[in-house]
Amino acid sequence: MRFAGLDERLRPHADATVGYAEKAGLHPVIISVRRRFDEQAKLYSDYRAGLSKWPAAPPGESAHQYGVAFDVVVPAEEQAAWNYIRRGFGWRVSDGDPPHAEFPGWQSVRQYLRYS
């Protein structure tokens, strides 16, 4: 399953998003879905130390730890189209973190989500 760890209610939607991109000729590669506390702490530490090319939220504040975010990379020339597709499918996408997409407004429902 290519979105193992993503909240089960979002998996079909994420799969449809990536499937649409693939049918449009893009080459998405999933690099991260759910993260444990220690994984997020390491990413955040690396980011703060300037050792990461992408930003990372502090542990407890990452949508990845709640299973409502995924990171996907595409070739640079496909990034604009990939952003357009993800936004079209309703995902929140930040220009400052190209791989990242998350369920919009996840913070308001975090009490209903499983934390890792």
WOZIZI-V253803 format. One record per pair of residues at least 12 apart in sequence whose ideal C-beta (glycine too) atoms are under 6 Angstrom apart, sorted by the first residue. I is the first residue (numbers start at 0). J is the second residue. Records with the same first field share a line. If there is no record, write none. Layout:
# WOZIZI-V253803
I=J ; J
This chain:
# WOZIZI-V253803
1=29
2=32
4=32 ; 33 ; 66
5=32 ; 66
6=66 ; 67
13=69
16=88
19=84
20=84
25=73 ; 77 ; 81
26=73
27=71 ; 73
28=72
29=71
30=70 ; 72
31=70
32=69
33=66 ; 115
34=63 ; 64
35=115
36=58
39=58 ; 61 ; 64
40=58
42=55
43=55 ; 57
53=96
54=96
62=101 ; 105
64=114 ; 115
65=109 ; 112 ; 114
67=101 ; 102 ; 105
68=101
69=100
70=98 ; 99
71=98
72=98
78=97
85=100
91=103
